């Protein structure tokens, strides 16, 4: 799961995003916008952006202690804010950061920007660690 470049899920492969950085409490994923990511208005679908936010925040929480040994978790809630738009051909970057929590719950934030720094979306999320405690 932590191999840089591949997020190791069928859905990640379907969308085409890549895990490009991970360190304790932080993760970054990138996606080059293609026509398959667009809604009927020819802008990236909100579901694509929500997925990137959830994934970046989730990876950040999973990598809380050691990126080489991520914790398994599930999303309990996520609040998303759509702030801007990207275009086909642009690469967008989702950055997640763990901001708190404990043994069973983690809190994280995420943002999506273009590579030139335009804000596209933000989120706050709550995750539950499952399995090991």
N, C-alpha and C positions, 0 to 999 in steps of 0.2 A: 504493500500500500504506500510506503513512503518513497518508493523509487522516484527520483526527480524526473519529471517529464511525463509520467504515466500515473493517472489517479486510480487505476485498477478497478474500474466499475464499468459495466456495460453502458450505463447512462452517460458517464464521462466520455467514453469512447464515441458514443452517438453524437454528442454535442461537439466533441473535439477539443475540449479544454485540456490544458497541461499544467501540472504542478511544477512551478518553476523555482520556488524557494520554500524552505521550511527550516525553522529553528524553534527552540522552546517557546511556546505561546504565540507563534507567528507562522502564517502561511501565505503564499502568493500563488495565484493561478492566472493563466493568460488564455485568451481566446481571440482568434482572428475571425472577425464577423464575416460570414458568408451569406448567400441568399437563403440558405436553409434556416437561418436564425431569425428571419424577419417575420413581422406580422403583416396584416393586410395594408398597413400604412407605410410599409417598406422601411420600418425601423426595427431594431432588435426587440423581439417579443419580451414582455415583462417576465414570462416564465423562465426564459433563458437567463435574464439578469438575476431573478430570485434564486435560481439554481447556483449561479456563481457566488452570490452572497452567502447562501447556506453552506456551500462547499468550502469556501475560504474560511468562514467563521468556524465551521466544524473541524477542518483540518487544524486550525490554530488551537482549538480546545483539545483535540486528540493528541497534538504534539506538545501539550502543556509541560511535560517533564522531560521527555526524550524523543526526538523525532525518529530515532532508530527503533523505538519500541512504542508505537502509538497506542493510545487507549481507544477502546471501542465505545461509541456513543450513538445516541439517537437525538434528533431535534425534538424538543418539547414545544417551542414557540419561536417564531421569527416575525419581526416587524420590519417591513421594507418601505423605503421611500425612493421613488423614482424622480430623479432630478434633471436629467438631460437625455440626450440621444447620441448614438454613435451611428456610423454609416458602414456599408459594405466595404470591406478592404481594410478597415481600421482594426488595430489590435487593442483590446481592452484588458485591463489588469484588475483583478480582484485581490484585495489584501485583507486578511483576517487577523484579528488580535484577540487573544484571551484576556479578559479584563477582570475576572474574579471567579469565585466558586470554591468548592471544597472537594471532598472525597467522592461525592455522588452527582453534584450539579456543577456545571460550568457556564459562565457568561462570556459572550464574545461579541465583538463588533466586526463589521466588514464594510468596505467601500469598493465601488467599481469606478475606475477612471479610464480615460483614454491615455495613451502613452504621452500625449502632450499636456496632460494634467486636467482635462475637463472632467468635472464631476458628472457621473451617470446615475449612480444609485448608492444607497447606504442601507445598513440593516443593524439591528440589535437582535441577538438570539440567545436562547437558553437551551442547554443540552443536558442530557442525563447519561452518565457513564453506565455502561452495562457490563456484566461479566465480572471481571476482577474489581476488587474494591480496595 
